[in-house]
Amino acid sequence: MRRRRFTAALAALSLTAVDMSLAAASTMSQPEVRSRLEDMTWSELRQRIDGGATTVLVPIGGTEQNGPHMVLGKHNVRVRELAARIAQQLGTVVVAPVIAYVPEGAIDPPTAHMRYPGTISITDAAFEAVLESAARSFRQHGFRDIVFLGDHGGYQKQQERVAARLSRQWAAATPGCRVHALTEYYRATQTEVVEMMKSRGFRAEEIGSHAGLADTAMAMAVDPSLVRADQLAAAAQGGDHAGVYGDPRRATAELGQAAIDRIVELSVAAIRERTRRR
């Protein structure tokens, strides 16, 4: 009797092992769908484009001071992560490398964020030239919709200008190939997120416009290592002199995640509307 039970148990164990092996083999046989251009080979990218992935997101960040409690690359990390989440929901979308060099104010004498060590600024002309060259490269490779995803307010007009200029130039030469400055993305960070946080009892002065509650909460949600928790009080007390416009002390990753989810939702809807073929 014991031998029969042992044999039955061994048989069941063997079948389980076979099932697990088959499942693993099935998983391994399915190629991973990558969205970030920099993680693909050129032939993998060509296959994606030939398969219908003709929309490319161009995440635009910035390297600037974010108070004593948040790293200089906040915009770059945030827009990279949000672009990936947007692409995941859309499916047939490729994400370009982040543009981290953007206009941040005059260099000499320094203005705006350039008054703080670590901020990197380029001229409007240089920035527009980078955007235009990137867009022309993507058109050359077969992308039909090139979407600028700007995470910082200082260059929204410049990206709109480039998008309008190229779309106008290409209307006859490459019908259906368009450049979009996704203003809905940035607008969501300034309006929808603020209203959501107000509805939860936070004051506008606390939410802030730079390195305050909203900025800090979203950074915590994307990557907690972006924020120096032991500097939150100093950031709030330093105010403008510390490069902080708001009060980050009550920021939480949970609050930031709610904000990010809303930005992604609105951006996905806007991209679907803009890239719909008419």
N, C-alpha and C positions, 0 to 999 in steps of 0.2 A: 504493500500500500504506500509506504513512504517513498519507495523507488518510483512508483507511478506518478506521485505528486511532484517529485523532484524533476522527473522527465518532462512533465507538463509545464512546470515553471520554466525550465530551461528552454523549451520550445517557444513559450510566450516571449521570453527575454530575447531570443534570437529574432523573432518576428519584429519586435520593437526596434531592435538594432538595424534591421533591414529597412524598416519604414523611415527611420531617422537618416540612414545613408541615402535613400532615394530622395528624401526631402532636401537634404544638403546638396545633392547632385543637381536637383532641379533648380535650386537657388543659384548655384554656381553657374549653371548654363544660361542664366538670364543676365545679359550685360547690364552693368550699372548705368543709369541715365544721369549723366553729369550736366550741370547747367553752367558752370563757370568756364569760360573760354580758356583761361590760363591752365586749367586742369586737363585739357584735351590735347591730342595730337592734331596736326592739320588735317589728316585724313578722317579722324573721328568727327571733327567739326564739319568737314564737307558732307559727310553722311548725314549729320543732323540737319544741315541746311537743305540738302536734297530731299530729306524726309519731311520737310515742311516747317522747320524751325527758322523762320525768316524774320523774326523780331529779336532785336538785341537791346538789352538794357545797358546804359552807360552810367554807372554809379559815380556821382561826383561828391567828394567829401570836402576836405580842407584840413590844413594843419595849423591850429591856432590855440591860444590859451583858453582854458576852460576852468579858470579859478584854481585855487590851491588844492582842490579835492578831486580833480578829474583830469585825465591824461590829454595830451595835446592832440592825439589822433582820434578823439571821440567820434567826429563826423565820419572818418574813414571806416572805422570798425562798424559803426551803426548802419551806414548806407550799404556796406558790403553784405551785412547780415539781412537787412530788410529786402535788398534786391534779390537775394537767394530765396527768401520766403515768397516773394511776389512771383518769381519764376516757377517755383514749385507748384503754386496754385494755378498758374497759367498753362504749364506743361511745355508747350513748344516754344520756349524762349531761352535765349543764351544771355549770360551775364558777362559783360566785359570787365577788365581790371578797373579798380577804383582810380579815379583821377584825384590825386591828393594835393596837387599844387594849384592854387586858385588865388584870385585877388583877395587880399586881406587888409588893404590900406596902404598908404604911402610908406616907403622904406626910410627915406631921409629927407626931412625929419619924419620920424615915425608917427603914424596916426592909427586910430582904432586898435585892433588887437596887436598890431606891430609894436606897441609900447611894451609888450611883455615878451620875455625870452622864449624862443622856441617857435614862435609864429613865423610862417613862411608865406611870403606874398609875391605874386607875379602881376604884371600889368594886364589890363583888360584885353589889350591887343594880343598878347601872348596866350592868354586863356582862350580867347575866341579862335585863335589859330589852331590850338590843340584840339578843341572840339570839332572844328571843321575838318581837320586832317583825319581825325578818328572816324568821323561820319563818312568821309569819302572812302576810307579804307573798307568800312563795312559794306558800303554800296558795291564796291568793286568785287567783294566776295559773295554777293548774292543776297544780302539782307534787304528787306523791303521796308521795314519799319525800324527806325533808329530812335530810341527813347532816352532822352537825357533825364536822369533821376538826381536832381540837385538837393542835397541835404542841408544846405546853408543858404541863408537869405541874401548874402552879399553879392551873388552873381546870377540871380534869377533873371534879370533883364538881359544880361549878356547871352545866356543860353537860349532865351526866347528869340533874341535877334539872330543868332546863328541858325536856329531851327527854321525860322521864317525865310531867311535868305536862301538856304540850301533847298528847301522844299519848292520855293519859287523857281530857282534855277533848274531844278530837275524835272519840273512838271512836264516839259516837252520831251527832254532827252531820255528820261527814264520814267514813263508814266506809272503811277502807283507806288513809287519809291518816295517815302516821306520821312521827315525828321520831326520829332515831337519833343517839346520842352514840357515835361509833365508837371505843370504848376499845381495840379491837384495833390501831388505828393507833399510838396512843401506846405501848401495851404492847410492840409490836414494837421500838420505839426503845430500850426499857429492858431487854428480856429477850433477844429473838432476836438483836439486833445485838450485845449484850454477849457472848452465848455464841459467836456467830460469830467475834468478834475474839479471844476467849480461845482458840478452837480454832486460831487462827493464831499463837499464842504471845505475845499481849499480856496484861499483868497488869490485874486489875480496877482497881487504883489508877491505872494509866496511862490506861485507857479513860475513867474518870471519870464524873461525873454532870452536869457543866456546863462547857462550854468546854474539855473535855479532848480526848483522842484521837478519840473517836467523833464528837462535835460538829464538831470541826475537819475531820476527814476528809470528813464528809458535806457540809460547806460547800464544801470544795475541789471535790468532784464536781459540785455544783450550779452554782457560779460561783467560780472561783479568786480573783476580785477581792474576795470577802468576807473573805479572810484576808490578814493582813500577815505574810508569811513572815519578815521581819527581826525580828519581835517574839515568835516562838515560844519562844525561850530565856527571854526575860524573863517570858513568861506562865507557863512551868513553874517558874521560880525564885520568882516572886511568890506562887504558891499562892493560899490563901484571900484574902490581902490584895489580890491582883490580880483577884479575882473568878473564879478558875479552880479547878475541882475535878477534877483529872486532870492529865495531861501530854500536850500536843499535839505534841511535837517530832517524833514518828515518823509523824504523819498524812500520808496520801497520797490523791490523788483516786481511785486504783484501789481502795483499801480503802473509801473512802466510797461508791463506786459499788456495791460488793457489798452494803453495808448498805442503800442506797436501793432496790436491786432487791428485796431481801427484804421491806422495809416495803411496797413497792407490791404485791408478790405476795400478802402476807397481807391487805392492805387490800382488794384486789379480791375475794378469796375471801369475806371477811367481808361486804362490801356485797352481793355476789350472794346470799349466804345470807339476809341481813336483808331484802332487797327482793323475795325470792321470794314470789309471791302464793299464799296458802294457801286 
